[in-house]
């Protein structure tokens, strides 16, 4: 809004007539009168912000915003440059033609408010209403009460460096359907919102269709998808078939909803098709596909394959499992347990004995052995192209204590549930099949292939050990509800950042032609949080 805008206080409501490119009405509804107390509350002070100061500062800021006075509003914040741009772009870039802002009562230093806006773009007008809030802080140099500027003041879904925008989107809409033709929507499957946005961004122009007009959140990162808030003009969507399974997806959504910071992925071992992707995270990050966390003892699937591949261990041969072992530093088993002499390797695997694995480092005698097995057999680090952005795991060479940590899925190794589900799928069939969300034929992308198949004898032993883990090992309780006898699993817990008391919970398993893996940040040991998630997903498959 330009300097020609005129305002008046009428019956406690502030109205601003908007000049320039368009016409609209902005209003601040509430106590529009001013008094000496309001003025004094905005003066310099010291110490914690009082509730009276917060109310007065919020009222002054919202009045300026409602009037379209971006400079005046900005000067009432602790980040004038960012605030001025955002308040100005509320009209010029989000095409807000009318807004009524209703402040609530301060609760300490926080003041809630409601925005009832109208968006007008190329002759179409639609309402956009939402609740937001702001916090008032003491100015570091001025001592005055100022609005602590955050993008979320303009809209609660805005994060750092994100913008509110409206107009014609770059990509036409798509109607994503599952493997059976059932439509997949963010309303029905909330944790697919980012996935569906990425599919639209990647395939909207390839699949056909016509763009309409929308209000969206413009992400800070150039490669991140836009998040649609409101459809102004319906476009003509094209149909995009995915490999997801609506039934499995629904189960995954329900399962992760029970645990904060949880993620899960399910795939079909026979072809690598991704059946479900679900996240329950405050930050909205697709950790299921893009996370990078130490996978804990789920990595022992790869380590065991490498050791059996080299003939150093066998499922039915003894594998010593002492309480502790030293490799530059001391490593121990959970609660320092040990197993009797003569215990075979399958039991050490099923009980998740760390020391049985670390004791094999010297016989292996090759720092690159584990990375080679991970890449050459399990396809880790081969630049997967699933159809949306994903990371494909990292198993770098390591020596000394770092190598010992790597053998049990700690140290520099990073994975996400997609990677671990794929590892289980490879163990299940002996062949790495790169996970796929949509057909490569849509865009001609190259699918990663591993250098070699797993040896048949290794694959048979590995499946047998995972079945033992599911029936009488650390995964027994979590896998008990999974129907049928053709099932296997591996638990994991990863101590991240010294989080001894609350390690990340990891769990992976298979049942028939479904493999799944889950991770719950700070969820505890593998079977406690991630285990029930995987069990629920396997039963749905």
Secondary structure by P-SEA (a helix, b strand, c coil): ccccbbbbbcccbbbbbbcccbbbbbbbcccccccaaaaaaaccccccccaaaaaaaaaaaaaaaaacaaaaaaaacccaaaaaaaaaaccccccccbbbbbbccccccccccccbbbbbcccbbbbbbbccbbbbbccccccccccccccccccccccccbbbbbccccccccccccccbbbbbccccccaaaaaaaaaaccccccbbbbbbbbbbbbccccbbbbbcccccccbbbbbbccccaaaaaaaaaaaccccccccccccccccccccccccccccccccccccccccccaaaaaaaaaaaaccccccbbbbbcccccccbbbbccccccccccccaaaaaaaccaaaaaaacccccccaaaaaaacccccccccccccccccccccccccaaaaaaaaaccccbbbcaaaaaaaaaaaacccccccccccccccbbbbbbccccccaaaaaaaaaaaaaaacccccccccccccccccccccccccccccccccbbbbbbccccccbbbbbcccccccccaaaaaaaaaaac
